[in-house]
């Protein structure tokens, strides 16, 4: 007759060995899953930090969770969670690609705007300044304009020129956003001055 105690004596080591075998079999794929996730996140870290920092922080938290599960030897949890993390990495990479494409398109738009403004605004400035100098000499102001209002308009013309100089400075420093913004502001000021002086565009 076999006693129950004898079965327990032999069964306990067998169960333990089985558990160790299962854990050991999961450790390597779990370790690889953590390494793959970490490498994937590292590959996009530089771009993500600039374009989608919040999403990167969320991914980093997920990676910390994977590592914590691995350290607890919960390899099953690591293996189960890693595909979700990798899917989020893939989604983030697509977002980064989209943002980069948007930046390229925006940069091209700024360049086109600058190319047009860099021709229009100087011509406008030359025309306005010529008109202002003529009025300074002749004092023959447009209808409804007196000396006081002329001086106000003259100051606006000076401001237009200064704004254009600011645009040129920004362009020289490769700040296209500011360059185009200042150039557009100079153009707007110029249009207002030309209207006040009774000038037509390109006159």
Secondary structure, DSSP 8 states (H G I E B T S, - for coil): ---HHHHHHHHHHHHHHHHHHHHHHHHHHHHHHHHHHHHHHHHHHHHHHHH-HHHHHHHHHHHHHHHHHHHTT-HHHHHHHHHHHHHHHHHHHHHHHHHHHHHHHHHHHHHHHHHHHHHHHHHHHHHHHHHHHHHHHH----TT--HHHHHHHHHHHHHHHHHHHHHHHHHHTT-HHHHHHHHHHHHHHHHHHHHHTT--TT-
